Amino acid sequence: MDTLLLLELTDNLTEALAGLEKAKDDTLATLDAIDAVNDALIALGGEGIAPIVKDYTKLLQSVINGEVNIVEAKEKFAELEQAVKDLGGEDMPDDDTKQLVIDALQAAARQVIEANGYVVID
């Protein structure tokens, strides 16, 4: 690999790593930045890295099954919000995940409605 190309690829990696640092609070931006880092690493002859995505299945199922009440467990509400941010949108992994998120949000909404003294009719 010639020196100019090596310098250019190293600059690309440096920019990608800076982008990764800036994107740390935005999951989709983080995933995009990880892709850019991977591309730069591979171009330099290395191996890419795999993104770590938290598995929210247990939380979502617990909300759906009524094992977790988000009105009583405020930290679980915050975790549910983060799950929706991390999994939501056009980049949601698959239809099963979408349905799980939808069901959890419906269950959470029901919990909030019932906690405010209203009756939910199925």
Secondary structure, DSSP 8 states (H G I E B T S, - for coil): --HHHHHHHHHHHHHHHHHHHHTTT-HHHHHHHHHHHHHHHHHTT-----------HHHHHHHHTTSS-TTT-HHHHHHHHHHHHHH-STT---HHHHHHHHHHHHHHHHHHHHHTT-----
